Amino acid sequence: MLAHAYVRVGELQTLLDTFGDVGDVAAQSRSKLIATGLADEKCAAIVAPDENAIDKACAWLDNEGHHLVTWGSDDYPEMLGQIPGPPLALYVNGNVDALHLPSLAIVGSRNPTQGGRRNAHDFAQHLASGGLGVTSGMAQGIDAAAHEGALDAGGKTVAFLGTGIDRVYPPVNRSLAHAIAEHGALVSEYPLGSPPEKWHFPERNRLISGLSLGTLVVEAARRSGSLITARLAAEQGREVFALPGSIHNALSRGCHELIRQGAKLVETADDILAELGQLAGRLRPAADDADYETLREALSHDPVGIDELGKQSGLTIDQLSSMLLILELHGEVESFPGGRYAKKEPLQA
């Protein structure tokens, strides 16, 4: 029950509305906290915090690359702030900036065909090479292939865990977890030491879809966690994509069902980019940010490489990768082979 003893954003807001600030909440008796409707184990955790668990968390945070991102902070990802039931805090191992990239979730079977695994890898590689982040759950199969594809492109990938941040599940993905932490981020809302409880995985799926502009399902049976993620994506107002497959492949049936329900059938990664352009309004408005104005001034109608743009603008490569993709989705920038970018010619009347 450890993972269910922490308070969510909505519950904290209720407590603050009732009692005042955080200090006032912490000073309340268990009975007064229970009267607000908060679960008993959460009230007990507020009244008598687990000092040993706090010490362990503080020790974990002392390590390089370890972060606790809390609701309301500048590091908290805006996309997650838009979903129902956002987490109050996120344990992050890796680069917090990876949580702010426009991203696509790629999910699917834990036991895919070779073709399905290759598709997940290749789609992720192509999209990540263009600056899009790739989000998944680090499970075996499609999840792992998607993370690997993004890493092979030199891009950023985020893995939401169904355990505490200090555990790797499944253990076979230990090397992959280290690579993700180095070139992206491992993320968990669960306290340190939380085991892989079966309810954690469908619960964390809302974060996989919530961080992303859309979710791509690659090979899934009709009853699978991937379809839960797709349903959550649709409920969150995100786009849902599905790869079609052979009618003789049982792992294609979940994708075909999604397509019948309105998911976008995609055959290439460019199909996804074309659709995501319609969701660009969910990203930070480019027109209101001084960094975007600096980038616009550095761009010209002649294609120029990202390194040169960095020299002219003073922005980092990570910043530019994200910003250029957002401008491309807004129709202001055109990308060219060799990682070059130019202002897009306006349409003539």
C-alpha contacts under 8 A as a table, 3 or more apart, distances in Angstrom:
res1	aa1	res2	aa2	distance
1	M	4	H	5.36
1	M	5	A	6.60
2	L	5	A	5.43
2	L	6	Y	7.85
2	L	191	P	7.31
2	L	194	S	6.81
3	A	6	Y	6.53
3	A	190	Y	5.42
3	A	191	P	5.95
3	A	194	S	6.17
4	H	41	E	7.85
4	H	42	K	7.52
5	A	41	E	5.54
5	A	42	K	4.54
5	A	45	A	6.44
6	Y	42	K	5.99
6	Y	45	A	7.59
7	V	11	E	6.12
7	V	12	L	6.35
7	V	42	K	6.59
7	V	88	L	6.97
8	R	11	E	5.32
8	R	12	L	6.20
8	R	85	G	7.00
8	R	86	P	7.11
8	R	87	P	5.60
8	R	88	L	5.16
9	V	12	L	5.14
9	V	13	Q	6.23
9	V	71	W	7.46
9	V	85	G	6.81
9	V	86	P	6.27
9	V	87	P	6.10
9	V	88	L	4.91
10	G	13	Q	5.12
10	G	14	T	6.39
10	G	85	G	6.80
11	E	14	T	5.12
11	E	15	L	6.37
11	E	38	L	7.10
12	L	15	L	5.04
12	L	16	L	6.12
13	Q	16	L	5.04
13	Q	17	D	6.02
14	T	17	D	5.12
14	T	18	T	6.17
14	T	36	T	7.55
15	L	18	T	5.08
15	L	19	F	5.96
15	L	20	G	7.55
15	L	25	V	6.51
15	L	33	L	7.80
15	L	36	T	7.24
16	L	19	F	5.32
16	L	20	G	4.80
16	L	21	D	5.64
16	L	22	V	6.78
16	L	25	V	6.88
17	D	20	G	6.02
18	T	36	T	7.92
19	F	24	D	5.95
19	F	25	V	5.81
20	G	24	D	5.84
20	G	25	V	6.92
21	D	24	D	5.33
21	D	25	V	6.47
22	V	25	V	5.03
22	V	26	A	6.27
23	G	26	A	5.17
23	G	27	A	6.36
24	D	27	A	5.14
24	D	28	Q	6.73
25	V	28	Q	5.57
26	A	46	I	6.11
26	A	47	V	6.52
27	A	47	V	7.56
28	Q	32	K	6.32
28	Q	33	L	6.59
28	Q	47	V	7.35
29	S	32	K	5.37
29	S	33	L	6.41
29	S	47	V	6.79
30	R	33	L	5.15
30	R	34	I	6.14
30	R	43	C	5.72
30	R	44	A	6.49
30	R	47	V	6.27
31	S	34	I	5.06
31	S	35	A	6.23
32	K	35	A	5.07
32	K	36	T	6.99
33	L	36	T	5.54
33	L	37	G	7.44
33	L	38	L	6.48
33	L	43	C	5.91
34	I	37	G	5.42
34	I	38	L	5.26
34	I	39	A	6.65
34	I	40	D	6.24
34	I	43	C	6.41
35	A	38	L	7.31
38	L	42	K	6.71
38	L	43	C	6.57
39	A	42	K	5.42
39	A	43	C	6.41
40	D	43	C	5.05
40	D	44	A	6.17
41	E	44	A	5.02
41	E	45	A	6.26
42	K	45	A	5.04
42	K	46	I	6.40
43	C	46	I	5.19
43	C	47	V	6.24
44	A	47	V	5.18
44	A	48	A	5.88
44	A	49	P	7.65
45	A	48	A	5.31
45	A	49	P	4.91
45	A	50	D	6.98
46	I	49	P	5.64
49	P	54	I	7.98
50	D	53	A	5.35
50	D	54	I	6.36
51	E	54	I	4.96
51	E	55	D	6.13
52	N	55	D	5.11
52	N	56	K	6.27
53	A	56	K	5.07
53	A	57	A	6.18
53	A	192	L	7.70
54	I	57	A	5.08
54	I	58	C	6.17
55	D	58	C	5.10
55	D	59	A	6.16
56	K	59	A	5.06
56	K	60	W	6.15
56	K	192	L	7.80
57	A	60	W	5.02
57	A	61	L	6.19
57	A	192	L	6.80
58	C	61	L	5.06
58	C	62	D	6.41
59	A	62	D	5.22
59	A	63	N	7.39
60	W	63	N	5.84
60	W	66	H	6.95
61	L	64	E	7.69
61	L	66	H	5.18
61	L	67	H	6.04
61	L	68	L	7.43
62	D	66	H	7.22
63	N	66	H	5.71
65	G	92	V	7.86
65	G	93	N	5.61
65	G	94	G	4.98
65	G	95	N	6.84
66	H	91	Y	7.51
66	H	92	V	5.83
66	H	93	N	4.71
66	H	94	G	6.51
67	H	91	Y	5.94
67	H	92	V	5.02
67	H	93	N	6.42
67	H	94	G	7.97
67	H	96	V	7.79
68	L	89	A	6.64
68	L	90	L	5.70
68	L	91	Y	4.79
68	L	92	V	6.19
69	V	73	S	7.01
69	V	75	D	6.15
69	V	76	Y	5.85
69	V	89	A	5.53
69	V	90	L	5.06
69	V	91	Y	6.46
69	V	92	V	7.20
70	T	73	S	5.75
70	T	75	D	7.73
70	T	76	Y	6.26
70	T	88	L	5.96
70	T	89	A	4.29
70	T	90	L	6.39
71	W	76	Y	6.01
71	W	87	P	7.41
71	W	88	L	5.15
71	W	89	A	5.93
72	G	76	Y	6.52
73	S	76	Y	5.42
74	D	77	P	7.95
75	D	96	V	6.88
75	D	97	D	7.78
76	Y	80	L	7.86
76	Y	81	G	7.71
77	P	80	L	5.62
77	P	81	G	6.62
77	P	99	L	5.84
77	P	100	H	5.69
77	P	211	L	7.46
78	E	81	G	5.03
78	E	82	Q	6.78
78	E	100	H	7.44
79	M	82	Q	5.48
79	M	83	I	7.36
79	M	210	G	6.32
79	M	211	L	5.18
79	M	212	S	7.19
79	M	282	R	7.92
80	L	83	I	5.61
80	L	86	P	6.12
80	L	207	L	6.93
80	L	210	G	5.41
80	L	211	L	5.34
81	G	86	P	6.05
82	Q	86	P	7.70
82	Q	210	G	7.85
83	I	86	P	5.93
83	I	210	G	6.22
83	I	236	Q	6.05
84	P	236	Q	7.72
86	P	207	L	8.00
87	P	90	L	6.92
87	P	189	E	6.44
88	L	189	E	7.99
89	A	189	E	6.21
90	L	187	V	6.48
90	L	188	S	5.71
90	L	189	E	4.79
90	L	190	Y	7.90
91	Y	165	I	6.37
91	Y	187	V	5.63
91	Y	188	S	5.23
91	Y	189	E	6.11
91	Y	190	Y	7.75
92	V	95	N	7.79
92	V	96	V	6.98
92	V	165	I	7.31
92	V	185	A	6.40
92	V	186	L	5.69
92	V	187	V	4.65
92	V	188	S	6.75
93	N	165	I	7.35
93	N	181	A	5.67
93	N	185	A	5.57
93	N	186	L	5.07
93	N	187	V	6.51
94	G	180	I	7.60
94	G	181	A	4.40
94	G	182	E	5.92
94	G	183	H	7.25
94	G	184	G	5.82
94	G	185	A	4.33
94	G	186	L	6.36
95	N	98	A	5.68
95	N	99	L	7.90
95	N	181	A	7.31
95	N	182	E	7.63
95	N	183	H	7.32
95	N	184	G	5.52
95	N	185	A	5.45
96	V	99	L	5.65
96	V	100	H	7.66
96	V	184	G	7.99
96	V	185	A	6.84
97	D	100	H	5.44
97	D	101	L	7.08
98	A	101	L	5.56
98	A	133	G	7.25
98	A	156	K	6.25
98	A	157	T	7.09
98	A	158	V	6.90
98	A	184	G	5.69
98	A	185	A	6.49
99	L	158	V	7.24
99	L	185	A	7.67
99	L	211	L	7.47
101	L	132	L	6.78
101	L	133	G	5.74
101	L	322	S	5.64
102	P	132	L	5.76
102	P	133	G	5.99
102	P	212	S	6.79
102	P	213	L	6.74
102	P	283	L	7.37
102	P	322	S	6.77
102	P	325	L	7.91
102	P	326	I	7.44
103	S	132	L	5.17
103	S	133	G	4.10
103	S	134	V	5.42
103	S	135	T	6.61
103	S	211	L	7.21
103	S	212	S	4.85
103	S	213	L	5.94
103	S	214	G	7.57
104	L	132	L	7.04
104	L	133	G	6.27
104	L	134	V	5.16
104	L	135	T	5.97
104	L	212	S	5.02
104	L	213	L	5.82
104	L	214	G	5.27
104	L	215	T	5.80
104	L	216	L	7.23
105	A	134	V	5.77
105	A	135	T	4.41
105	A	136	S	5.57
105	A	208	I	6.31
105	A	209	S	6.11
105	A	212	S	5.79
105	A	213	L	7.88
105	A	214	G	6.22
105	A	215	T	4.47
105	A	216	L	6.01
106	I	120	A	7.20
106	I	124	A	7.69
106	I	134	V	6.94
106	I	135	T	6.32
106	I	136	S	5.70
106	I	142	I	7.61
106	I	143	D	6.69
106	I	146	A	6.35
106	I	215	T	5.84
106	I	216	L	4.80
106	I	217	V	6.02
106	I	218	V	7.25
107	V	136	S	6.12
107	V	137	G	7.64
107	V	142	I	5.96
107	V	143	D	5.45
107	V	146	A	7.87
107	V	215	T	7.44
107	V	216	L	6.37
107	V	217	V	5.14
107	V	218	V	6.22
107	V	226	S	5.82
107	V	229	T	7.96
108	G	112	P	7.78
108	G	141	G	7.50
108	G	142	I	5.10
108	G	143	D	6.61
108	G	217	V	5.43
108	G	218	V	4.89
108	G	219	E	5.32
108	G	220	A	5.25
108	G	226	S	5.34
109	S	112	P	5.31
109	S	141	G	6.08
109	S	142	I	5.76
109	S	143	D	7.98
109	S	218	V	7.32
109	S	219	E	5.69
109	S	220	A	5.07
109	S	221	A	7.37
109	S	224	S	7.75
109	S	226	S	7.27
109	S	251	L	7.40
110	R	139	A	6.60
110	R	140	Q	5.09
110	R	141	G	4.20
110	R	142	I	6.16
110	R	143	D	7.56
111	N	140	Q	7.40
111	N	141	G	5.43
111	N	142	I	7.80
112	P	115	G	7.82
112	P	116	G	5.63
112	P	117	R	6.05
112	P	141	G	5.85
112	P	142	I	6.63
112	P	219	E	6.58
112	P	251	L	7.45
113	T	116	G	5.08
113	T	117	R	6.29
114	Q	117	R	5.19
114	Q	118	R	6.14
115	G	118	R	5.05
115	G	119	N	6.09
116	G	119	N	5.07
116	G	120	A	6.25
116	G	142	I	7.24
116	G	218	V	6.43
116	G	219	E	6.18
117	R	120	A	5.25
117	R	121	H	6.24
117	R	141	G	6.58
117	R	142	I	5.56
117	R	145	A	5.86
118	R	121	H	5.11
118	R	122	D	6.00
118	R	145	A	7.39
119	N	122	D	5.15
119	N	123	F	5.94
119	N	218	V	7.59
120	A	123	F	5.39
120	A	124	A	6.11
120	A	142	I	6.00
120	A	143	D	7.95
120	A	145	A	5.84
120	A	146	A	5.14
120	A	149	G	7.47
120	A	218	V	6.51
121	H	124	A	5.28
121	H	125	Q	6.03
121	H	142	I	7.94
121	H	145	A	4.85
121	H	146	A	4.80
121	H	147	H	7.54
121	H	148	E	6.48
121	H	149	G	4.26
121	H	150	A	7.51
122	D	125	Q	4.98
122	D	126	H	6.11
122	D	146	A	7.92
122	D	149	G	6.09
123	F	126	H	5.28
123	F	127	L	6.15
123	F	146	A	7.69
123	F	149	G	7.52
123	F	268	T	7.54
123	F	269	A	5.65
124	A	127	L	5.24
124	A	128	A	5.83
124	A	134	V	6.52
124	A	146	A	5.32
124	A	147	H	7.35
124	A	149	G	5.03
124	A	150	A	5.19
125	Q	128	A	5.25
125	Q	129	S	6.02
125	Q	146	A	7.74
125	Q	149	G	4.32
125	Q	150	A	4.73
125	Q	151	L	7.51
125	Q	152	D	6.49
125	Q	153	A	5.14
125	Q	155	G	7.93
126	H	129	S	5.25
126	H	130	G	6.71
126	H	150	A	7.94
126	H	153	A	7.32
126	H	269	A	6.78
127	L	130	G	5.32
127	L	131	G	6.82
127	L	132	L	5.54
127	L	133	G	7.67
127	L	134	V	7.90
127	L	150	A	7.75
127	L	269	A	6.57
128	A	131	G	5.11
128	A	132	L	4.76
128	A	133	G	5.78
128	A	134	V	6.69
128	A	149	G	7.94
128	A	150	A	5.23
128	A	153	A	6.14
128	A	154	G	7.53
128	A	155	G	4.97
128	A	156	K	6.84
129	S	132	L	7.28
129	S	150	A	7.50
129	S	153	A	5.22
129	S	154	G	6.93
129	S	155	G	6.05
130	G	321	S	7.62
130	G	325	L	7.20
131	G	155	G	6.74
131	G	321	S	4.98
131	G	322	S	5.87
131	G	324	L	7.91
131	G	325	L	6.12
132	L	155	G	7.71
132	L	156	K	7.72
132	L	322	S	7.14
132	L	325	L	7.09
133	G	150	A	7.72
133	G	155	G	6.93
133	G	156	K	5.24
133	G	157	T	5.52
133	G	158	V	7.50
134	V	146	A	7.24
134	V	147	H	6.89
134	V	150	A	6.46
134	V	156	K	6.63
134	V	157	T	4.67
134	V	158	V	6.33
135	T	147	H	7.55
135	T	157	T	5.72
135	T	158	V	4.79
135	T	159	A	5.95
135	T	160	F	7.77
135	T	208	I	6.16
135	T	211	L	7.75
135	T	212	S	7.09
136	S	143	D	5.60
136	S	146	A	7.36
136	S	147	H	7.13
136	S	157	T	7.96
136	S	158	V	6.52
136	S	159	A	5.17
136	S	160	F	6.49
136	S	208	I	5.91
137	G	143	D	5.92
137	G	144	A	7.97
137	G	159	A	4.97
137	G	160	F	4.99
137	G	161	L	6.01
137	G	162	G	7.93
137	G	205	N	7.76
137	G	208	I	7.05
138	M	143	D	5.22
138	M	144	A	5.27
138	M	147	H	7.30
138	M	159	A	5.71
138	M	160	F	7.27
138	M	161	L	7.18
138	M	169	Y	7.94
138	M	173	N	7.46
138	M	177	A	7.74
139	A	142	I	7.55
139	A	143	D	5.29
139	A	144	A	5.93
139	A	169	Y	7.58
139	A	170	P	6.76
139	A	173	N	7.94
140	Q	143	D	6.16
140	Q	144	A	5.41
140	Q	170	P	7.41
140	Q	173	N	7.52
141	G	144	A	5.55
141	G	145	A	6.25
142	I	145	A	5.06
142	I	146	A	6.12
142	I	218	V	7.00
142	I	219	E	7.96
143	D	146	A	5.25
143	D	147	H	6.40
144	A	147	H	5.19
144	A	148	E	6.12
144	A	173	N	7.91
144	A	176	L	7.76
145	A	148	E	5.03
145	A	149	G	6.07
146	A	149	G	5.10
146	A	150	A	6.38
147	H	150	A	5.30
147	H	151	L	6.27
147	H	157	T	6.04
147	H	158	V	7.83
147	H	159	A	7.89
147	H	180	I	7.56
148	E	151	L	5.03
148	E	152	D	6.01
148	E	176	L	7.68
149	G	152	D	5.07
149	G	153	A	6.39
150	A	153	A	5.20
150	A	154	G	6.55
150	A	155	G	5.19
150	A	156	K	6.33
150	A	157	T	6.15
151	L	154	G	5.06
151	L	155	G	5.52
151	L	156	K	6.73
151	L	157	T	7.08
151	L	179	A	7.84
151	L	180	I	7.61
151	L	183	H	7.18
152	D	155	G	7.41
154	G	183	H	7.95
155	G	183	H	7.43
156	K	183	H	5.93
156	K	184	G	4.83
157	T	180	I	6.50
157	T	183	H	7.16
157	T	184	G	4.88
157	T	185	A	6.63
158	V	180	I	7.03
158	V	184	G	5.64
158	V	185	A	4.85
158	V	186	L	5.91
158	V	187	V	7.22
159	A	180	I	7.45
159	A	185	A	6.44
159	A	186	L	4.95
159	A	187	V	6.07
159	A	208	I	7.90
160	F	186	L	6.15
160	F	187	V	4.83
160	F	188	S	5.75
160	F	204	R	6.83
160	F	205	N	8.00
160	F	207	L	7.18
160	F	208	I	6.40
161	L	164	G	7.23
161	L	165	I	7.08
161	L	169	Y	7.82
161	L	186	L	7.12
161	L	187	V	6.07
161	L	188	S	5.21
161	L	201	F	7.80
161	L	204	R	7.13
162	G	169	Y	7.86
162	G	188	S	6.99
162	G	190	Y	7.61
162	G	195	P	7.96
162	G	196	P	5.77
162	G	197	E	7.44
162	G	200	H	5.04
162	G	201	F	5.12
162	G	204	R	6.26
163	T	166	D	7.97
163	T	167	R	6.32
163	T	168	V	7.56
163	T	169	Y	7.24
163	T	188	S	6.90
163	T	190	Y	6.32
163	T	193	G	7.41
163	T	194	S	5.18
163	T	195	P	5.24
163	T	196	P	4.95
163	T	197	E	7.52
163	T	200	H	7.30
164	G	167	R	5.66
164	G	188	S	6.15
164	G	189	E	7.56
164	G	190	Y	5.09
164	G	191	P	5.39
164	G	192	L	4.49
164	G	193	G	5.08
164	G	194	S	4.50
164	G	195	P	6.71
165	I	168	V	7.67
165	I	186	L	7.23
165	I	187	V	6.60
165	I	188	S	5.50
165	I	190	Y	7.36
165	I	191	P	7.57
165	I	192	L	5.99
165	I	193	G	7.61
166	D	192	L	5.94
166	D	193	G	6.38
167	R	193	G	6.80
167	R	194	S	7.89
167	R	195	P	7.76
168	V	171	P	5.51
168	V	173	N	7.16
168	V	174	R	6.08
168	V	177	A	7.15
169	Y	172	V	7.57
169	Y	173	N	6.95
169	Y	174	R	7.79
169	Y	196	P	7.18
170	P	173	N	5.80
170	P	174	R	7.68
171	P	174	R	5.49
172	V	175	S	7.75
173	N	176	L	5.09
173	N	177	A	6.09
174	R	177	A	5.06
174	R	178	H	6.45
175	S	178	H	5.21
175	S	179	A	6.39
176	L	179	A	5.07
176	L	180	I	6.17
177	A	180	I	5.12
177	A	181	A	6.20
177	A	186	L	7.30
178	H	181	A	5.19
178	H	182	E	6.27
179	A	182	E	5.09
179	A	183	H	6.15
179	A	184	G	7.98
180	I	183	H	5.20
180	I	184	G	5.05
180	I	185	A	5.76
180	I	186	L	6.58
181	A	184	G	5.38
181	A	185	A	4.75
181	A	186	L	5.65
182	E	185	A	7.34
188	S	191	P	7.94
190	Y	194	S	6.26
191	P	194	S	5.80
196	P	200	H	6.79
196	P	201	F	7.96
197	E	200	H	5.47
197	E	201	F	7.63
198	K	201	F	6.20
198	K	202	P	8.00
199	W	202	P	5.99
199	W	203	E	6.28
200	H	203	E	5.03
200	H	204	R	5.98
201	F	204	R	5.24
201	F	205	N	6.28
201	F	225	G	7.97
202	P	205	N	5.12
202	P	206	R	7.47
202	P	225	G	6.42
202	P	228	I	6.93
202	P	229	T	7.59
203	E	206	R	6.19
204	R	207	L	5.40
204	R	208	I	6.80
205	N	208	I	5.02
205	N	209	S	6.39
205	N	228	I	7.40
205	N	229	T	5.34
205	N	232	L	7.70
206	R	209	S	5.39
206	R	210	G	5.64
206	R	229	T	6.49
206	R	232	L	5.95
206	R	233	A	7.41
207	L	210	G	4.67
207	L	211	L	5.90
208	I	211	L	5.80
208	I	212	S	6.81
208	I	229	T	7.47
209	S	212	S	5.31
209	S	213	L	7.75
209	S	214	G	6.86
209	S	215	T	6.17
209	S	229	T	6.23
209	S	230	A	7.45
209	S	232	L	6.74
209	S	233	A	5.10
209	S	238	R	7.65
210	G	213	L	7.76
210	G	233	A	6.69
210	G	236	Q	6.83
210	G	238	R	7.84
212	S	215	T	6.95
212	S	238	R	7.51
213	L	238	R	5.61
213	L	239	E	6.58
213	L	276	L	6.90
213	L	279	L	6.86
213	L	282	R	7.97
214	G	233	A	6.90
214	G	238	R	5.08
214	G	239	E	4.33
214	G	240	V	5.61
214	G	241	F	7.32
214	G	276	L	7.38
215	T	229	T	7.77
215	T	230	A	6.39
215	T	233	A	6.62
215	T	238	R	7.50
215	T	239	E	6.36
215	T	240	V	5.01
215	T	241	F	5.98
216	L	230	A	7.94
216	L	240	V	6.13
216	L	241	F	4.53
216	L	242	A	5.52
216	L	243	L	7.63
217	V	220	A	7.06
217	V	226	S	6.74
217	V	227	L	7.82
217	V	230	A	7.37
217	V	240	V	7.85
217	V	241	F	6.24
217	V	242	A	4.85
217	V	243	L	6.59
217	V	255	C	6.63
218	V	242	A	6.33
218	V	243	L	5.64
218	V	255	C	7.15
219	E	243	L	7.32
219	E	245	G	7.82
219	E	251	L	4.87
219	E	252	S	5.25
219	E	253	R	7.94
219	E	254	G	7.12
219	E	255	C	6.41
220	A	223	R	7.88
220	A	224	S	6.47
220	A	226	S	6.51
220	A	227	L	7.40
220	A	250	A	7.99
220	A	251	L	4.69
220	A	252	S	6.05
220	A	253	R	6.84
220	A	254	G	4.87
220	A	255	C	6.16
221	A	224	S	5.76
221	A	250	A	6.20
221	A	251	L	4.66
221	A	252	S	6.69
221	A	253	R	5.76
221	A	254	G	4.64
221	A	255	C	7.75
222	R	227	L	7.47
222	R	251	L	7.84
222	R	253	R	5.87
222	R	254	G	4.13
222	R	255	C	7.93
222	R	257	E	7.31
223	R	227	L	7.18
223	R	254	G	7.35
224	S	227	L	5.61
224	S	228	I	6.96
224	S	254	G	7.97
225	G	228	I	4.97
225	G	229	T	6.44
226	S	229	T	5.07
226	S	230	A	6.30
227	L	230	A	4.85
227	L	231	R	6.07
227	L	254	G	7.12
227	L	258	L	7.92
228	I	231	R	5.09
228	I	232	L	6.16
229	T	232	L	5.09
229	T	233	A	6.12
230	A	233	A	5.02
230	A	234	A	6.34
230	A	240	V	6.22
231	R	234	A	5.20
231	R	235	E	6.26
232	L	235	E	5.00
232	L	236	Q	6.09
233	A	236	Q	5.07
233	A	237	G	6.39
233	A	238	R	5.05
233	A	239	E	6.74
233	A	240	V	6.68
234	A	237	G	5.15
234	A	238	R	5.38
234	A	239	E	6.39
234	A	240	V	6.54
235	E	238	R	7.42
238	R	279	L	7.98
239	E	263	A	7.65
239	E	264	K	7.98
239	E	276	L	7.66
240	V	263	A	5.07
240	V	264	K	6.24
241	F	259	I	7.92
241	F	263	A	5.24
241	F	264	K	4.62
241	F	265	L	6.01
241	F	266	V	6.53
241	F	272	I	7.59
242	A	255	C	5.37
242	A	256	H	7.61
242	A	258	L	6.88
242	A	259	I	6.60
242	A	263	A	6.33
242	A	264	K	6.17
242	A	265	L	5.33
242	A	266	V	6.22
243	L	255	C	6.32
243	L	265	L	6.02
243	L	266	V	5.61
243	L	267	E	6.55
244	P	252	S	6.43
244	P	255	C	6.14
244	P	256	H	6.18
244	P	265	L	6.75
244	P	266	V	7.56
244	P	267	E	7.86
245	G	249	N	7.09
245	G	252	S	5.12
245	G	255	C	7.89
245	G	256	H	7.85
246	S	249	N	5.31
246	S	252	S	6.42
247	I	250	A	7.52
247	I	252	S	6.85
247	I	253	R	7.38
249	N	252	S	5.44
249	N	253	R	7.27
250	A	253	R	5.54
251	L	254	G	6.53
251	L	255	C	7.77
252	S	255	C	5.33
252	S	256	H	6.19
253	R	256	H	5.00
253	R	257	E	6.05
254	G	257	E	5.07
254	G	258	L	6.31
255	C	258	L	5.08
255	C	259	I	6.28
256	H	259	I	5.05
256	H	260	R	6.27
257	E	260	R	5.11
257	E	261	Q	6.32
258	L	261	Q	4.96
258	L	262	G	6.39
258	L	263	A	5.33
259	I	262	G	5.13
259	I	263	A	4.44
259	I	264	K	6.24
259	I	265	L	6.21
260	R	263	A	7.13
266	V	269	A	7.56
266	V	271	D	5.78
266	V	272	I	6.84
267	E	271	D	6.81
268	T	271	D	5.36
268	T	272	I	7.23
269	A	272	I	5.29
269	A	273	L	6.62
270	D	273	L	4.97
270	D	274	A	6.16
271	D	274	A	5.30
271	D	275	E	6.53
272	I	275	E	5.23
272	I	276	L	6.14
273	L	276	L	5.06
273	L	277	G	6.40
273	L	329	L	7.71
274	A	277	G	5.55
274	A	278	Q	7.71
275	E	278	Q	5.76
275	E	279	L	7.52
276	L	279	L	5.15
276	L	280	A	6.53
276	L	329	L	7.05
277	G	280	A	5.19
277	G	329	L	4.40
277	G	330	H	6.39
277	G	331	G	7.91
278	Q	281	G	7.32
278	Q	329	L	7.76
279	L	282	R	5.80
279	L	283	L	7.81
280	A	283	L	5.47
280	A	326	I	6.83
280	A	329	L	5.85
280	A	330	H	6.16
281	G	284	R	7.45
281	G	285	P	6.97
281	G	330	H	7.98
283	L	326	I	7.38
285	P	288	D	5.90
285	P	289	D	7.32
286	A	289	D	5.70
286	A	292	Y	5.95
286	A	326	I	7.76
286	A	327	L	7.32
287	A	292	Y	6.98
287	A	293	E	7.33
288	D	292	Y	7.91
289	D	292	Y	5.44
289	D	293	E	6.68
290	A	293	E	5.05
290	A	294	T	6.29
291	D	294	T	5.01
291	D	295	L	6.26
291	D	315	L	7.93
292	Y	295	L	4.96
292	Y	296	R	6.09
292	Y	323	M	7.20
293	E	296	R	5.01
293	E	297	E	6.27
294	T	297	E	5.25
294	T	298	A	6.45
294	T	313	S	6.02
295	L	298	A	5.05
295	L	299	L	6.33
295	L	309	L	7.59
295	L	313	S	5.95
296	R	299	L	5.23
296	R	343	K	7.94
297	E	300	S	7.64
298	A	309	L	6.27
298	A	312	Q	5.95
298	A	313	S	6.04
299	L	304	V	7.62
299	L	309	L	7.26
299	L	341	Y	7.60
299	L	342	A	5.93
299	L	343	K	6.07
300	S	303	P	7.10
300	S	304	V	7.88
300	S	342	A	5.56
300	S	343	K	5.49
301	H	342	A	5.04
301	H	343	K	4.92
301	H	344	K	6.98
301	H	345	E	7.50
302	D	341	Y	7.93
302	D	342	A	5.65
302	D	343	K	7.67
303	P	335	S	7.97
303	P	336	F	7.07
303	P	340	R	5.38
303	P	341	Y	4.84
303	P	342	A	4.50
303	P	343	K	7.99
304	V	308	E	6.71
304	V	309	L	7.05
304	V	340	R	4.84
304	V	341	Y	5.38
304	V	342	A	6.51
305	G	308	E	5.44
305	G	309	L	6.42
305	G	338	G	7.54
305	G	339	G	5.81
305	G	340	R	4.20
305	G	341	Y	6.40
306	I	309	L	4.91
306	I	310	G	6.14
306	I	317	I	7.12
306	I	320	L	7.34
306	I	339	G	6.52
306	I	340	R	6.25
306	I	341	Y	7.32
307	D	310	G	5.02
307	D	311	K	6.47
307	D	317	I	7.26
308	E	311	K	5.08
308	E	312	Q	6.26
309	L	312	Q	5.11
309	L	313	S	5.90
309	L	314	G	8.00
309	L	315	L	7.95
310	G	313	S	5.28
310	G	314	G	5.37
310	G	315	L	5.21
310	G	316	T	6.04
310	G	317	I	6.47
310	G	320	L	7.33
311	K	314	G	5.53
311	K	315	L	7.58
315	L	319	Q	6.24
315	L	320	L	6.47
316	T	319	Q	5.16
316	T	320	L	6.17
317	I	320	L	5.01
317	I	321	S	6.01
318	D	321	S	5.25
318	D	322	S	6.57
319	Q	322	S	5.51
319	Q	323	M	6.11
320	L	323	M	5.00
320	L	324	L	5.69
321	S	324	L	5.47
321	S	325	L	6.32
322	S	325	L	5.32
322	S	326	I	6.33
323	M	326	I	5.07
323	M	327	L	6.19
324	L	327	L	5.08
324	L	328	E	6.00
324	L	333	V	7.02
325	L	328	E	4.91
325	L	329	L	6.14
326	I	329	L	5.06
326	I	330	H	6.20
327	L	330	H	4.89
327	L	331	G	6.22
327	L	332	E	5.24
327	L	333	V	5.56
328	E	331	G	4.98
328	E	332	E	5.59
328	E	333	V	4.51
328	E	334	E	6.03
328	E	335	S	7.55
329	L	332	E	7.61
329	L	333	V	7.99
330	H	333	V	7.81
331	G	334	E	7.58
331	G	344	K	7.06
332	E	343	K	6.13
332	E	344	K	5.32
333	V	341	Y	6.76
333	V	342	A	5.77
333	V	343	K	4.72
333	V	344	K	4.80
334	E	341	Y	5.78
334	E	342	A	5.48
334	E	343	K	6.19
334	E	344	K	5.30
335	S	339	G	7.11
335	S	340	R	5.94
335	S	341	Y	4.61
335	S	342	A	6.65
336	F	339	G	6.24
336	F	340	R	5.07
336	F	341	Y	5.90
336	F	342	A	7.97
337	P	340	R	6.29
